[in-house]
């Protein structure tokens, strides 16, 4: 009987801790989090969820033929979205910039949109056998290299 009481107490603490973190006993994502993503991306397919941190969930899915990652805070607000752009959606200015580099190959471009309206792009480029990241602002001005 004592073991049953201890087990019941431990289980109760676990369930309480999980509900405080916003995860149900079944590991489900709260509806307000799901609704934030579904309302912004109604055509999303193959949606997967992960509790990214104590304050955010990550939804990753496909829209059309592009991969999208969306970070949503516990209040159901989209904080950041990252889209792996397909070839036809890569901005021409970024293609032109990379084409102007000698022997550079464009591997992919990520478009990141922040909740404050800021948009940036990260292009992964192979140059002389090395991979580099080129960061561009929303006006396609180079702002960083790694």
N, C-alpha and C positions, 0 to 999 in steps of 0.2 A: 504494500500500500504506500509506503514511504517513497519507493521508486516511482510510482505512478504520480504522486504529488509533485515530485521533483521534475519529472518529465513534463507534466502539465504546466508547471511554472516556467520552465525553460522554453517550451513551445509558445507560451503566451508572450514572453519577452521578445522572442524572435518575430512573432507576428506584429507586435506593437512597433518594433524597430523598423520592420519592412513597411508598415503603413505610414510611419513618419517620413520615410524616404520616398514615398509615393509609389511603391511597388506593392502590388497585392500579393497574397500568399501564392497565387498561381504565376507570379512573375509578369503580370499583365501591365501594359502601359496605360496610365490614366486617360480617360476619354478626352479631356481638354488638350492633352498633348497630341493625341491622334488627330483630333479635329483641326488643330492648327495646321498640320501638314496636309491633311486631306482637302481642306478648303483652299489652300494655296496651290496644291498640285493634284487636282481631281483626276488626272489621267495616270497617276503613278501606278506602276505595276511592280510586283515582287517586293513589296515593302517589308523591310526588316528593321527591328528596333534593338537598341542597346542602351542601357543606362550608362552614359558616357562619364559622368561625374556625379557628385552629390547634388549639383545644381542643374544638370542638363541631361537630356536624352539625345541620342543620335538616331535619325531615321535614314536609311540608305535604300535606294530604289532606282528604278528605271523610268524615265519619261521619254517616250519616243524611242530613240536609240542612244540616249545619253544617260550616263550614271550621275546620280545626284545624291549628295550627303546634306542633311539638314540638321542643324543643332537647335534644339528647342529647350527653353528654360522651364522650370517647374510650374511657372505661371501660364504656360501654354503660348509663349511668345517666341517666334522664330528669331534667333539671335544671328545666325549665319547660315548661308547655303553655298555649297560648292558644287559646280557642275563641270564634269569632264566633257568638254566640248567635242562634238564630232567634227570631222574635217570641214564640212560645209558651213559650220557655225563659228569657226575660228575667224576672228576679225581680220580683214585684209591687211590692216596696218601692222598686225603682229606677223603675219605671213611675210609681208614685204620687209620688215625689219630683219627677220631671220634670213630671208633670201639674200639680203645685202651683206651677210657675214660669209666669208670664204669657207666653203666646204662644211657648212653647218646643216644639220638635219633636225627638223622639228619633230619631236617625239609626241608631245601632247600639250594641250593648253587647258588650264583650270580657270574657271570664272568664279570668283568669290563675291557674294553680295552680303553686306552687313546690314543689321537692323537700322543703322543710322543713315542708310541710303548710299553709303560708299561702295564702290565696285572696284575690284582689282583683278588682274589677270596674272597667272604664273605660267610661263612657257618653259617646258623642259626641252633643252637643246643639247645635241651631241656635237662637239667641236673638237677636232684633233684627238679623238678617242676618249674625251672626257665629257661627263654630263654636267650641265650647268642649268641653273634656274634663273630666268629673267623675269623680273617683276615689272608690270606696267600698270599705270593708273587708268582711270576711266577714259582719259583722253589719249591713251596709248603711248604716253610718255614713259620711257624707261626710268624706273625708280629704284631698282635694286638688281644686283647680280650676286649669285652664290656659286 
